[in-house]
Amino acid sequence: MSLKHTDNESKPNHLRETALISFFLGGCAVISLFLIFHAWFLSYSVIEFAFGMHILLFHVVFHMTEFLVASSIFQHNAHPSAFMIFHSQEFILACSSALLEFWVESFLIPDNLKLFGVASPSTALSKTLYFCFRLSFPSVLVFELLAVFFYAIRVAAMLNCGSNFSLMIEYEKRSTHILVDTGMYAYFRHPAYFGWFWRVFFSQLAIANPISFILHTVVTWRFFQLRIPYEECILEREDFFGEMYAKYKKRTFIGIPFINT
């Protein structure tokens, strides 16, 4: 009886927290849109434009979409943690450090001390590095759109997989759990991981963060390099999908560099 009472009491708190988070994200969306349009039409500030785009696409769209997808697949997932805002201390640290690097490099480091700071690069490599790590309206647009594209792959994969998708590794096969091999799963074994990795890769290029670009890419790659083989060992167990998954592996690929099981 006490457990039931506790569950009922927690529902208003979940609703309140969900409403507050949604209100906060909505406010961030309005502010970021203002910054984007103000920078594009009035101030012509690429720093302002990049910050607005990053907040809108990397944070607001991500957190709102994670909640909507999770609650669409499982109604019981419609609670504050589904926003993924407080996913982990490491996640909060990564996002905070990226924003800190952006502001430090934008306002505290002179142009002549920045990486790849040659105003008129001559070689193809120097031009590429200059485009990637020096803010410009074209570079922000290109890399943000690429980040959104790969995140859309993750979202489509989650919806494609439906109730068979889980953010956590499942160690026991549910009676309703099937091996999805249609849609993008006909080509990718882990399209949600594929989309996540490349989203991280391009998101730091969008705000020209050389340090966070390297750290985020390496840490994300290492995470999947450990997780994917471990997860596939479970899926290949006889009490899971067994030989069916082994055959599925042979005709699909992962899409993350240097990870192949």
N, C-alpha and C positions, 0 to 999 in steps of 0.2 A: 504493500500500500504506500509506503514511504517513497519507493522508487517512482511509482506512477505520479505521486504528488510532485516530486522533484521535476519530472519530465514536463508536467503541465506548467510548472512555474518557470521553467527555462524557455518555453516558447515565446512569451512576451519579450524576454531579454534578447532572444535571437532576432525577433522582428525589429526591435528597437535598434540593435546593432546593424542589421542589414539596411535599415532605412538611413541611419547615420552615415554608413560607408557609401551608400548610393548617392546621398546628398553631397558628400565630400568629393566623390569622383565626378559628379555632375558639375560642381563648382570648379574643379580642376579643368574640366573640359571647356567650360566657358572662358576661363582665364587663358588657357592655351590657344583657343581659337582667336581670342582678341589679340594675343601676341603675334600669331601667324599673320593675320590680316593687317595688323598695324605695321609689322615688319615688311610685308610684301608691298603695301600701297603707300606707306607714309615714311617710316624711319629708314627703310632699306638696310636694316641691321641684320646681318646674317647670324649673329649670336642670338638675338631675340627670336629669329625665325627658327633656328635649330633647337633652341630650348623649348619653344612652343610645340614644335613637331614631335620632339622626344617625349614630352609629358603627355601629349594627346595619344600618340600611337604606341609608344612603348609601355606606358603606364595605364592610362585611362582605358583605352581599348582592350588591352590585355586583361586587366582585372575584371572589367565588366563582362567580357566574353567568357573568361574562365568560369565565372559564376553562372552565366546563362547556360553554357553548355553542360556544366555539372548538374544544374537543377533540371535541365531538360532530359538528361539521361536517367537520373535518379532523383525523384522528388524529395527524398529525405536529405539530399545534398544541398538543399536550398537554405544554407545557414552561413554565417559570416566567414567561416574559414574557407568556404568555396571561392571567395574573392582572391585568395592566394596573396593577400597583402602582407600578412605575417606568416609567410610560408615557413621560414626558418631564419635563424640569426645570420647564417651565411648569405641568404638571399637579400636580407635587409642591408647587410654590410656591402654586398656587391653593388646594389643599386645606389646606396649612399656614396660609396667611393667613386663611382662613375660620375655622379653629379658634381662631387667635390673636384674631381680632376677637370671636368669641363669648365667650371667657374675659375679655378686657379689658372688654367692655361689661357682662358679668355681674357682675364683682367690683370693677372699678376706676372705673367711671363712675356717679355718683349718678343716681338716677331723674329728678331735676329737670333734669339736663343731657342726658338722652337725647332722641333725636328722637321726636316725637309722644308726648311724655310726659304729656299731659293725662290725669288720672285718670278724668275723666268727660267724654269727648268729646261734643259736642252735634250737630254736623252729620254728614251721611251720609259725607262725605269723610273727616272726622277720625276717625270710628268705623272706617272701612275701614283707614285708615293705622295706627290704634292696634292693630287686630286683626293686621295684617300684620307690624308691627315692634316689638310688645311681646309677650314670651313669655307664653303661657297654655297650659293643657292642651288646650283645643279647637283653638287655632291650630296647635300642634305636630302634633296628630293629623290635622287637615285637610290641611295642606301636605305632611306626610310621606306620607300616603296618595296624594295627587295625584302626588307625585314617583315613588312606586312604580308607580302606574298608568301613567305615561308611560314609565317605564323598561321596564315589561312590554311596551309597544308595541314598543320597540326590540328586545327579546329575541325577541318573536314574529316581527318582521320578519326578523331574522337567520335564524331557523329556517325561516321561509316561503321565504326566498331560497335556503337550503341552500348547496350548493357554488358557486352563482353570486354569493354574497356575498363581499366582500373588504374588509378594513379599510383597505387601501392602494388608491390609484387604479391601475387596470390600463390600460396603454397599448396592449396587444395583445390581441386577442380570442382566448380559448382555444377549442379545437375543441368543447368541451363547454359553452361559455358560452351561455346562452339569456336572452332578455328575459323576466323574470318579471312577469306582469301579472294574477295571480290573488291571491285573499285580500285583504289590506290594500293590496297593490300595485295593485289595481284602482282604488283611490281616491287613494293617496299615491305620489308618485314616489320619495320618500326617507323612508319611515316610520322607519328607524333614526335618521336625522338629526332628524326631527320629535320622536321620543321623547326623544332626548338633549337637545335644546334645552329642552324644557319640564321635563324632570327637573332640569336646572341651575337653571332659573327658580324652581321651587317649593322646591328643597332649601335655598336660602338664606333664603327666607321662613320655613321651618320652624324655623330657629334665630335668626330675627329679626336678620339681619345686613344693615343698610342699605347699607354700603359694598360688601361682597362681592356683594350682590344686584345692584347696578348694574354693578360691574366684570365679574363673571362673565357676566351677561346680555349686555352689550355685546361683550365679547371673543368669546363663543360665537357671537353673531349675526354678527359680522364674519367669523369663521372660515368659517361656512357661506355667507355672502354672497359670499365669494371662491371657495370650493371648489365649490359646486353648479353655477354657470354653467360653470366650467372642466371639471368632470367631464362635464357634459351635452354640451359641445362634442366631447369624445372619443367619447361614446356615439352621437352623431349622425353620426360619420364613416362614409363608405361602407364602410370595412373593418371597421366595428363593426355597428351596427344600422341606420344610415342613416335612410331615410324611415319605417321602422317605429317608431323612437324619436320622430321628429318628430310622428307621429300620436298616439303614446302620451302625449306631453307635453300635447297639446290636451285630453285627456279626464281628466287627473289634476291634482292640485295638491300644493304643498309643505307648507303648514301652518305655516310659520315667518313671522311678520309681516314685511311689506315685502320679501320675497324672492320674486320671480316671474320666471322666465326663459321 
